[in-house]
Structures are given as structure tokens and as C-alpha cells.
């Protein structure tokens, strides 16, 4: 698993006023607060969550 591809995701906008399922996607990615960054494994499930909340996160 250590050689699996990773994606760095950063939360750049607030979750205030967003839909509940979008908040759950952000939490599922492991993001907690604005400017918090995590590296997630590049899987179809994680890509789907990133696409759903693309207006809240920055991918790098």
C-alpha cells in the first residue's frame, strides 16, 4: 500500500451553508478546518468525493 498513488487535498472554503452530504464528503476525506491538507489514496471513491465537493477543495 505504501507505493499507492496519493492525492493531496486542501479545504479552502468554509462548510457553513453547504449541504449535509457535502459536509460528510469533506469529513470522509479527513479534512477538518480551512487550509487543512491531507493526502488520500487515489481510489474511485475518493475521486468521487473530491468531484462532489470540488468547489470547496483544492487538489494538488
C-alpha positions as CSV (number, residue, x, y, z in Angstrom):
1,X,0.0,0.0,0.0
2,X,2.9,2.4,0.5
3,X,3.5,2.6,-3.2
4,X,-0.1,3.5,-3.9
5,X,-0.7,6.8,-5.6
6,X,-1.8,9.7,-3.4
7,X,-3.7,12.9,-3.9
8,X,-3.1,16.0,-1.8
9,X,-6.4,17.7,-0.9
10,X,-6.8,21.1,0.9
11,X,-10.0,22.6,2.2
12,X,-10.1,26.2,1.0
13,X,-13.8,27.3,1.7
14,X,-16.0,27.1,4.8
15,X,-18.6,24.4,5.2
16,X,-21.1,26.9,6.5
17,X,-24.2,26.9,4.4
18,X,-23.3,23.7,2.4
19,X,-25.4,20.6,2.0
20,X,-25.2,17.9,4.6
21,X,-23.9,15.3,2.2
22,X,-21.2,17.6,1.1
23,X,-20.1,18.1,4.7
24,X,-20.0,14.3,5.1
25,X,-17.8,14.0,2.0
26,X,-15.3,16.6,3.4
27,X,-15.2,14.7,6.7
28,X,-14.8,11.4,4.8
29,X,-11.7,12.8,3.1
30,X,-10.3,13.6,6.5
31,X,-10.5,17.4,6.3
32,X,-11.3,19.3,9.5
33,X,-10.8,23.0,9.1
34,X,-9.9,25.6,6.4
35,X,-6.4,25.3,5.0
36,X,-6.1,21.7,6.4
37,X,-4.4,19.4,4.0
38,X,-4.5,15.6,3.8
39,X,-3.1,13.0,1.4
40,X,-5.7,10.4,0.3
41,X,-5.2,7.3,-1.7
42,X,-6.2,7.7,-5.4
43,X,-9.3,5.4,-5.5
44,X,-12.6,5.9,-7.4
45,X,-14.4,6.5,-4.1
46,X,-12.1,9.3,-3.1
47,X,-12.2,10.8,-6.6
48,X,-16.0,10.8,-6.4
49,X,-15.9,12.7,-3.1
50,X,-13.4,15.2,-4.4
51,X,-15.5,15.8,-7.5
52,X,-18.6,16.3,-5.4
53,X,-17.1,19.0,-3.3
54,X,-14.7,20.4,-5.9
55,X,-15.9,24.0,-5.1
56,X,-14.7,23.6,-1.5
57,X,-11.3,22.0,-2.0
58,X,-8.0,22.4,-3.9
59,X,-6.3,19.4,-5.3
60,X,-2.6,19.4,-5.7
